[in-house]
Amino acid sequence: MSESCRMLVSGNEAIALAALDGAVALGSGYPGTPSTEILEQFSELGGNARWAPNEKVALEVAMGVAFAGARAIVTMKHVGLNVAADPLFTVAYSGVDGALVVVSADDPGMASSQNEQDNRRFAVAAGVPMLEPSDSQEAYDFTLAAIEISERWHTPVLLRMTTRVCHSKTILRERRRLDAPEPRFRRDIKGRVMIPAHARPAHRRLRARLAEMQAWNETSPLNRLEPCGAGVSPMLGGGRASCTPEGGQDACSLQGGQDARPPKEACPAGSRLGIVTSGVAYMHAREAAPEASILKLGMTYPLPIEKIRAFAKSVDRCVVIEEGDPYLVEQLRTAGIDVEGKAELFRFGELDVKRVRRILANEATDEPPLPPGKPPALCTACPYRPVFTALRKHDCIVSGDIGCYTLGALPPLEAMDSQTVMGASLGTGLGLRHVLPPEEARRVVSVIGDSTFIHSGITGLVEMVYNPPPTGHVLVILDNGTTAMTGRQEHPGTGRTLDHAPTNKVVLEDLVRAVGIQRVHVVDPVADPAGFERLLLDSLASNELAVIISRRPCILAAGKIKEYERAAAEKCGACK
């Protein structure tokens, strides 16, 4: 049953609403811009949401939910899908009984990321269907459609968002609710235990499912044809797609909403431009070329190849407008469809209306550089400052990691020499220690935040114990009591759940000692900067393995942390 509404919401908020209306039993993920708000909003709406230690664990928990016939959604930014890729590729083989929706929030232009990888490639590589919304109504509709597709074909579904769709607010006009399935366990050893003998036939079943989905997608309402001059408002969207419409399970229908269609005479004489596009690029294309016929793709893997082929033949010139990699161009040209792509320079950064007009005009001259913005910097009272000051003062070679503290690489501190992916500070630092001359090796320090350490630093710590360099090694864990970079979310080391309720706490120093580190120190670098400096120098000179936990709450989170702790203490006292 559907109902009209009128809400101004972001794409992330729309997904959260859809998760609620879609009877999602559990939402799991790891905070990462631009995806973070999805689970936070889902929790605020009353949904069952939680932060996992990392994206791999989040997906594995969600797999268990979906194996039990319930519905799960997993959220992460694009690089998080790298971490979750291992289970994703295999659950595509095993399939699921319930619904499993994996949200990948890509970041074209790297507003808050270390790369701008295009995760549409993951759908092809893993063999999972992919949907790409272009606004908040579609983010809502496509989330529900992803649930229905997942349950119909027993497959995980990739919902690919981008920064602009995640954070832009557009009008949500219609909502509908799905009945909740009854969770149950169904034993299926051959389908769930992916040993080679079971995985080989599972791969064949996967390819058969994809062939079925591709045939279905040829007439799916998730893809929309707009003749030239249609002028469908980006704020209206194209109606609601449902994969389980009234009247049967075998086809999708477009229910509700508005799907404007102009009369044929609205097309200007001689105007034969056709555009194939998807996601937020559709918005820019619609505005940049109102005279063009547009085939807007909502399900971009497996592609409706024959529908696109017919569209390309119906126009004189067919141009693909897409952000990031030439994913659609490559797929269509491989299928023998004659389409134009974009010049290489438009592969980088986000598209906008001006850039789309340049693509359509075949302009490939260099673009003027963007005006310089204010460089980011650590907060004035950030507890990391005395740490980086000491590292810089003593000319340490610093192997860094992902988080607010990455800003220690920038002026005036300039106290970080490498940073690639979460958790790499340890492995990279150990590699440096193994090969540098002893006098240089003793200057190497690995620096990692508390949330990042739990996310993917623990295995690096085990490597440090198992294969210690001859000169030992020094790890500094910057424990500010929160996941600061993405908006001060909780993690297993804070002792609080996503909604800030008290739970079991991973005590970092206990964990570090448990894996075999003897020299473990906890220090407040703000209250005792000289003490931190002495610990650092003693550890560097020891030729032993040492971990220094630099502990002081983030200045922006300190007030809230005290509030949460006070509420927990009062609740505990009331229970006695």
C-alpha positions in Angstrom: 0.0 0.0 0.0 1.3 3.4 -0.9 0.7 6.8 0.6 1.4 10.3 -0.5 3.8 12.5 1.4 5.8 15.6 0.9 9.2 15.6 2.6 12.5 17.4 1.9 15.1 14.7 2.6 18.6 13.8 1.6 19.3 10.6 -0.3 20.8 9.1 2.9 17.6 9.9 4.8 15.5 8.5 2.0 17.3 5.2 2.2 16.8 5.1 6.0 13.1 5.7 5.5 12.9 2.9 2.9 14.8 0.6 5.3 12.1 1.3 7.9 9.2 1.0 5.4 10.8 -2.1 3.9 10.8 -3.9 7.2 14.6 -4.2 7.3 15.4 -6.3 10.4 19.0 -5.1 10.8 21.2 -2.3 9.4 24.9 -2.8 9.8 27.9 -0.8 8.6 31.0 1.3 9.3 30.9 5.1 9.3 32.3 6.7 6.2 31.5 9.8 4.4 29.2 10.1 2.4 27.2 7.1 3.8 27.3 7.7 7.5 23.9 9.3 8.1 22.0 6.3 6.7 22.3 4.1 9.7 22.2 7.0 12.1 18.8 8.1 10.7 17.6 4.5 10.6 18.3 4.2 14.3 16.6 7.5 15.0 13.5 6.2 13.2 13.4 3.2 15.4 15.3 0.8 13.2 17.7 -1.8 14.4 21.1 -0.3 13.4 24.6 -0.9 14.6 28.2 0.0 13.8 30.4 -3.0 13.2 34.2 -3.0 13.7 34.7 -2.8 9.9 32.8 -3.3 6.6 33.7 -7.0 6.2 32.2 -7.9 9.6 29.1 -5.7 8.8 28.4 -7.6 5.6 29.0 -10.9 7.3 26.5 -10.1 10.0 24.0 -9.0 7.3 24.6 -12.2 5.4 23.5 -14.2 8.5 20.3 -12.1 8.7 19.6 -12.7 5.1 20.4 -16.5 5.4 17.7 -16.5 8.1 15.1 -15.2 5.6 15.0 -11.7 7.1 16.0 -8.4 5.5 19.4 -6.6 6.0 21.0 -3.5 4.7 24.8 -2.8 4.9 26.2 0.7 4.4 29.7 1.9 3.6 31.6 4.4 1.6 33.2 3.2 -1.7 36.6 2.2 -0.2 34.7 0.2 2.5 33.5 -2.1 -0.2 37.2 -3.1 -0.8 37.2 -4.3 2.8 33.9 -6.1 2.3 34.7 -7.6 -1.1 35.8 -11.0 0.2 32.3 -12.0 1.6 30.5 -10.1 -1.2 32.0 -12.1 -4.0 31.1 -15.4 -2.3 27.7 -14.5 -1.1 26.9 -13.8 -4.7 27.5 -17.5 -5.3 25.7 -18.8 -2.2 22.7 -16.5 -2.6 20.4 -15.5 0.3 16.9 -16.5 1.5 16.0 -13.0 2.6 17.0 -9.6 1.3 20.6 -8.3 1.3 21.1 -4.7 0.1 24.7 -3.4 0.0 25.0 0.4 -0.1 28.2 1.7 -1.6 28.5 5.5 -1.4 31.0 6.5 -4.0 32.9 9.8 -3.8 33.7 11.3 -7.2 36.0 14.2 -6.8 37.3 12.8 -3.5 35.5 15.3 -1.2 36.5 13.1 1.8 38.4 10.1 0.4 41.8 8.8 -0.6 40.7 7.8 -4.1 37.7 8.1 -6.4 37.3 4.5 -7.5 34.2 3.7 -9.4 32.4 0.8 -7.6 30.2 0.0 -10.6 33.1 -2.3 -11.4 32.3 -4.3 -8.3 28.9 -5.3 -9.6 30.4 -6.8 -12.7 33.2 -8.5 -10.9 31.1 -9.9 -8.2 28.1 -10.7 -10.4 25.5 -8.8 -8.4 22.7 -6.6 -9.7 23.2 -2.8 -9.3 20.8 0.1 -9.0 21.7 3.8 -9.2 19.3 6.4 -7.9 19.5 10.0 -9.1 17.5 11.8 -6.3 15.9 11.2 -3.0 12.7 9.7 -4.3 14.7 7.2 -6.4 16.9 6.5 -3.4 13.8 5.5 -1.5 12.2 3.7 -4.4 15.3 1.8 -5.5 16.0 0.7 -1.9 12.6 -1.0 -1.8 13.2 -2.3 -5.4 16.6 -3.7 -4.2 14.8 -5.6 -1.4 12.3 -7.1 -3.8 15.0 -8.0 -6.4 17.1 -9.6 -3.7 14.2 -11.7 -2.4 13.0 -12.6 -5.9 16.4 -13.8 -7.2 18.0 -14.7 -3.8 20.9 -12.4 -4.5 22.7 -9.5 -2.8 22.0 -6.2 -4.6 24.4 -3.3 -4.8 22.8 0.1 -4.3 25.4 2.5 -5.7 25.1 6.1 -4.4 27.4 9.1 -4.9 28.2 12.0 -2.6 25.8 14.4 -4.5 22.8 12.0 -4.2 23.7 11.1 -0.6 23.8 14.7 0.7 21.5 16.7 -1.6 17.9 17.2 -0.5 15.0 16.7 -2.9 11.4 16.0 -2.4 10.1 12.6 -1.4 6.5 12.5 -2.6 5.4 8.9 -2.0 6.1 6.1 0.4 4.9 2.5 0.6 5.4 -0.3 3.1 6.4 -3.9 2.6 5.2 -6.7 4.8 7.9 -8.2 7.0 8.9 -11.8 6.3 9.0 -14.3 9.1 12.7 -15.3 9.8 13.4 -19.0 9.7 16.4 -21.3 9.3 16.5 -23.5 6.2 19.4 -26.0 6.1 21.1 -25.9 2.7 24.6 -27.3 3.1 25.3 -27.4 -0.7 24.1 -23.9 -1.1 25.7 -22.3 1.9 29.0 -24.1 2.4 31.2 -22.8 -0.4 33.8 -25.6 -0.7 34.9 -26.1 -4.4 32.4 -28.9 -5.0 29.5 -26.7 -4.0 30.9 -23.4 -5.4 31.3 -24.7 -9.0 27.5 -25.3 -9.5 26.8 -22.2 -7.5 28.7 -20.2 -10.0 26.6 -21.6 -12.8 23.4 -20.7 -10.9 24.8 -17.2 -10.4 25.3 -16.7 -14.1 21.8 -18.1 -14.8 20.3 -15.6 -12.3 22.1 -12.8 -14.0 20.8 -13.8 -17.4 17.3 -13.9 -16.0 17.7 -10.4 -14.5 19.1 -9.0 -17.7 16.1 -10.2 -19.6 13.8 -8.8 -16.9 15.7 -5.5 -17.0 14.8 -5.0 -20.7 11.3 -4.0 -19.7 12.0 -2.9 -16.1 10.4 0.4 -14.9 13.7 1.2 -13.2 14.9 2.4 -16.6 13.1 5.4 -18.1 12.9 6.7 -21.7 12.3 10.4 -22.0 11.7 11.6 -25.6 13.3 14.9 -26.5 11.8 17.9 -24.7 10.2 15.7 -22.1 11.4 18.0 -19.4 10.6 15.6 -16.5 11.5 17.6 -13.4 14.4 16.2 -11.4 12.4 17.1 -8.3 9.5 14.9 -9.4 11.2 11.7 -10.4 9.6 9.1 -12.6 7.3 7.3 -10.3 7.6 4.3 -8.0 9.1 1.0 -9.2 7.9 -2.2 -7.7 9.2 -5.7 -8.3 6.2 -7.4 -6.6 3.2 -5.5 -8.0 -0.4 -6.4 -7.4 -1.4 -9.0 -9.9 1.7 -11.2 -10.0 5.4 -11.8 -9.2 6.7 -12.1 -12.8 7.0 -8.4 -13.8 7.6 -5.0 -12.4 5.2 -2.1 -12.8 5.5 1.6 -12.4 3.0 2.7 -9.7 2.1 6.2 -8.7 4.3 9.2 -9.3 4.4 11.2 -12.6 6.0 10.1 -15.8 5.6 13.0 -18.1 5.5 12.2 -21.8 5.3 15.0 -24.4 3.6 14.6 -27.8 5.9 13.7 -30.6 5.5 17.2 -32.2 7.4 18.6 -29.1 10.6 17.4 -30.5 12.4 20.2 -32.5 12.9 19.4 -36.1 16.3 18.0 -36.8 17.1 17.4 -33.2 18.3 13.8 -33.0 20.6 13.8 -29.9 20.2 10.8 -27.6 21.8 10.5 -24.2 22.3 7.4 -22.1 22.9 8.2 -18.5 22.4 7.1 -14.9 22.6 8.4 -11.3 23.1 12.1 -10.7 24.6 12.5 -14.2 21.0 12.3 -15.4 20.2 15.5 -13.6 23.0 17.4 -15.2 22.2 15.9 -18.7 18.5 16.8 -18.4 19.4 20.4 -17.7 22.3 20.7 -20.1 20.4 19.3 -23.1 16.6 19.7 -22.7 16.3 19.0 -26.4 17.8 15.5 -26.2 16.0 12.2 -25.9 17.3 10.5 -22.7 17.4 6.9 -21.7 17.9 7.0 -18.0 19.1 3.8 -16.6 18.2 2.8 -13.0 19.5 -0.8 -13.0 22.9 -0.5 -14.5 24.0 -4.2 -14.0 23.0 -6.3 -15.7 22.3 -3.7 -18.4 19.2 -3.8 -20.7 21.4 -4.1 -23.7 18.7 -4.5 -26.3 16.7 -1.6 -25.0 19.8 0.6 -25.2 20.6 -0.8 -28.7 17.2 0.2 -29.9 17.5 3.6 -28.4 20.9 4.2 -30.0 19.5 3.3 -33.4 16.6 5.7 -32.9 18.8 8.8 -32.7 21.5 10.3 -35.0 24.0 10.7 -32.2 24.1 8.8 -29.0 26.3 10.1 -26.1 26.9 8.5 -22.8 27.0 10.9 -19.9 28.5 9.3 -16.7 30.7 10.3 -13.9 33.9 8.5 -13.2 35.1 5.6 -15.3 33.8 4.9 -18.8 31.8 2.0 -17.4 28.7 2.3 -19.5 30.7 3.3 -22.6 32.8 0.1 -22.3 29.8 -2.1 -21.7 27.9 -0.7 -24.7 30.8 -0.7 -27.1 31.6 -4.3 -26.1 28.0 -5.1 -27.1 28.5 -3.5 -30.5 26.5 -0.4 -29.7 27.8 2.8 -31.3 28.0 5.4 -28.6 30.2 8.4 -27.9 32.0 8.8 -24.6 33.7 11.7 -22.9 37.2 13.0 -23.1 39.7 11.6 -20.5 39.8 14.9 -18.6 36.1 14.5 -17.6 36.9 11.2 -15.9 38.2 13.1 -12.9 35.9 14.8 -10.3 32.2 15.3 -10.3 30.2 16.3 -13.4 28.0 19.4 -13.5 25.8 21.1 -16.1 28.7 23.1 -17.5 30.9 20.0 -17.9 28.1 18.0 -19.5 27.6 20.8 -22.1 31.3 20.7 -22.8 31.2 16.9 -23.3 28.2 17.3 -25.7 30.1 20.0 -27.6 33.2 17.7 -27.8 35.3 20.3 -26.0 38.4 18.7 -24.6 40.6 21.7 -23.7 42.0 21.9 -20.2 39.6 23.3 -17.6 40.5 26.2 -15.4 41.8 25.1 -12.0 39.4 25.3 -9.1 40.0 28.3 -6.8 42.0 27.2 -3.8 40.0 26.6 -0.7 40.9 26.9 2.9 43.1 23.9 3.7 41.8 21.6 6.5 43.7 21.6 9.8 43.6 19.9 13.2 41.4 21.7 15.7 43.3 24.3 17.8 42.9 22.2 21.0 43.2 18.8 19.3 45.0 16.3 21.5 46.9 15.1 18.5 48.9 18.3 18.3 51.5 17.5 21.0 52.0 14.0 19.6 52.8 15.3 16.1 54.9 18.1 17.6 57.1 15.5 19.3 57.3 13.3 16.2 58.4 16.2 14.1 60.8 17.5 16.7 62.7 14.2 16.7 62.6 13.7 13.0 60.6 10.5 13.2 59.6 8.6 10.0 55.9 8.4 10.5 53.7 5.7 8.8 50.2 7.2 9.2 46.7 6.1 8.8 43.1 7.3 8.0 41.4 9.7 10.3 41.5 13.3 11.6 45.1 12.8 12.5 46.0 12.5 8.8 45.9 16.3 8.9 49.2 16.0 10.8 50.8 15.6 7.4 49.9 19.2 6.5 51.6 22.5 7.5 52.6 23.5 10.0 53.2 20.1 11.5 54.1 18.1 8.4 54.7 15.0 10.6 53.4 12.1 8.5 55.3 10.4 5.7 52.8 7.9 4.4 49.1 7.2 4.5 47.2 4.9 2.1 44.3 2.8 3.6 42.9 2.0 7.0 45.2 -0.1 9.0 48.2 0.2 6.7 50.2 2.3 9.2 51.4 -0.9 11.0 52.3 -3.0 8.0 54.0 -0.1 6.2 55.9 0.9 9.3 57.1 -2.7 9.8 58.2 -2.9 6.2 60.2 0.3 6.6 61.8 -1.1 9.8 62.7 -4.4 8.1 64.8 -2.8 5.3 66.1 0.6 6.4 69.6 0.9 7.9 69.4 0.5 11.7 69.9 4.2 12.5 67.0 5.1 10.2 64.8 2.1 11.2 64.9 3.3 14.8 63.1 6.5 13.7 60.1 4.7 12.2 56.8 5.1 14.1 53.4 3.8 13.2 50.5 6.1 14.1 46.8 5.0 14.1 43.6 6.2 15.6 41.5 4.1 18.0 38.6 3.4 15.7 40.9 2.6 12.8 43.0 0.4 15.0 39.9 -1.7 15.8 38.8 -1.5 12.1 41.9 -3.0 10.6 44.9 -2.4 12.8 44.7 -5.5 15.0 46.0 -7.9 12.4 48.9 -5.5 11.8 49.6 -5.7 15.5 49.7 -9.5 15.3 52.2 -9.2 12.4 54.3 -6.9 14.6 54.4 -9.6 17.3 54.9 -12.5 14.9 57.6 -10.9 12.7 59.3 -8.3 14.8 62.0 -6.2 13.1 65.5 -6.4 14.5 65.2 -2.8 15.8 61.8 -3.5 17.4 58.9 -1.1 16.5 56.9 1.7 18.1 53.1 2.0 17.6 51.2 5.1 18.8 47.5 4.6 19.1 45.7 8.0 19.2 42.7 7.3 21.4 40.3 10.2 21.3 37.3 8.1 22.3 35.3 8.5 19.1 35.3 8.1 15.3 36.0 11.8 14.9 36.6 12.1 11.1 33.1 11.0 10.1 31.1 12.8 12.7 32.1 11.4 16.1 30.4 8.0 15.9 30.9 5.2 18.5 33.0 2.1 18.0 33.8 -1.0 20.0 36.5 0.8 22.0 34.1 3.5 23.3 31.9 1.1 25.2 28.7 2.5 23.6 26.5 1.4 20.7 25.4 3.4 17.7 22.7 5.1 19.7 25.2 5.8 22.5 23.8 3.2 24.9 26.4 1.4 27.1 27.7 -2.0 26.0 30.8 -4.1 26.4 34.1 -2.2 25.8 37.2 -3.3 24.0 40.0 -2.0 26.3 42.9 -1.2 24.0 45.7 -1.7 26.4 44.3 -5.1 27.5 44.1 -6.2 23.9 47.6 -5.1 23.1 49.0 -6.9 26.1 47.0 -10.0 25.2 48.8 -10.4 21.9 52.2 -10.3 23.5 53.4 -6.7 23.7 55.3 -6.1 26.9 56.0 -2.4 26.7 52.5 -0.8 26.8 52.1 2.8 28.0 49.0 5.0 28.4 49.6 8.8 28.5 47.6 12.0 28.2 49.7 14.0 25.7 48.0 17.3 26.6 48.2 17.0 30.4 51.8 15.6 30.2 53.5 16.5 26.8 56.9 16.0 28.3 55.9 12.6 29.6 54.7 11.6 26.1 58.0 12.8 24.6 60.1 10.8 27.1 58.0 7.6 26.4 58.5 8.1 22.7 62.3 8.5 23.0 62.7 5.6 25.4 60.6 3.3 23.2 62.5 4.3 20.0 65.8 3.5 21.8 64.7 0.2 23.3 65.0 -2.0 20.2 61.8 -3.6 21.5 58.2 -3.7 20.5 56.3 -0.9 22.2 52.8 0.6 22.1 52.0 4.1 23.4 48.3 4.8 23.8 47.9 8.5 23.6 44.5 9.0 25.4 42.5 12.2 25.6 38.9 12.7 24.3 38.3 14.6 21.1 37.7 18.3 22.0 34.5 18.2 20.0 33.2 15.0 21.5 34.3 15.5 25.1 31.1 17.1 26.3 28.9 14.5 24.8 31.1 11.6 26.1 30.7 13.0 29.6 26.9 13.2 29.1 26.7 9.6 27.8 28.9 8.3 30.7 26.7 10.2 33.3 23.5 8.8 31.8 25.0 5.3 31.9 26.1 5.7 35.5 22.6 6.9 36.5 21.0 4.0 34.7 23.4 1.6 36.4 22.6 3.2 39.8 18.9 2.9 39.2 19.3 -0.8 38.5 20.9 -1.5 41.9 
